[in-house]
Amino acid sequence: MLAKLGKQVEFLPENGKGKGVPDVRFDNATWDIKSINKANESTIRAYIKDARKADNVMFYAESDKYNDVLNAVIRESGRFRGMGRLSELPDVYCMDESGILKLLWKK
């Protein structure tokens, strides 16, 4: 989908542990990409927390998960704000099955 949108995507190497590095680089930024077809809000919150290693996190779902992602972002931003670590959160995007990328959180 990203290539169809004219993006040149660089896949980044895995570190062998499954965590610790972003998945791809495009638009001069690193991205962690998560498929959330079966994820609930709690799982999405954990994904946001894990994605702090990247500049951005993109959630993709074949069904409408916009509200779950938005609620997770609101709760995680509140939690990190309370700890004084709000700047650690990545920018959060949600992509639907039609390829539309929506920005939900910007630091």
ChimeraX attribute file (.defattr): number of C-alpha atoms within 10 A of each C-alpha:
attribute: neighborCount
match mode: 1-to-1
recipient: residues
	/A:1	11
	/A:2	11
	/A:3	8
	/A:4	8
	/A:5	9
	/A:6	8
	/A:7	12
	/A:8	12
	/A:9	13
	/A:10	11
	/A:11	13
	/A:12	13
	/A:13	10
	/A:14	12
	/A:15	10
	/A:16	8
	/A:17	7
	/A:18	8
	/A:19	12
	/A:20	14
	/A:21	20
	/A:22	25
	/A:23	19
	/A:24	16
	/A:25	19
	/A:26	13
	/A:27	9
	/A:28	8
	/A:29	11
	/A:30	21
	/A:31	27
	/A:32	23
	/A:33	19
	/A:34	18
	/A:35	13
	/A:36	21
	/A:37	13
	/A:38	10
	/A:39	16
	/A:40	13
	/A:41	18
	/A:42	13
	/A:43	15
	/A:44	22
	/A:45	22
	/A:46	12
	/A:47	19
	/A:48	25
	/A:49	17
	/A:50	18
	/A:51	27
	/A:52	20
	/A:53	19
	/A:54	22
	/A:55	19
	/A:56	24
	/A:57	26
	/A:58	22
	/A:59	23
	/A:60	21
	/A:61	17
	/A:62	13
	/A:63	11
	/A:64	14
	/A:65	20
	/A:66	18
	/A:67	10
	/A:68	17
	/A:69	25
	/A:70	20
	/A:71	15
	/A:72	21
	/A:73	22
	/A:74	13
	/A:75	15
	/A:76	19
	/A:77	22
	/A:78	13
	/A:79	13
	/A:80	15
	/A:81	14
	/A:82	10
	/A:83	9
	/A:84	10
	/A:85	11
	/A:86	15
	/A:87	13
	/A:88	17
	/A:89	25
	/A:90	24
	/A:91	21
	/A:92	23
	/A:93	22
	/A:94	24
	/A:95	20
	/A:96	16
	/A:97	12
	/A:98	8
	/A:99	13
	/A:100	12
	/A:101	15
	/A:102	14
	/A:103	14
	/A:104	15
	/A:105	17
	/A:106	11
	/A:107	12
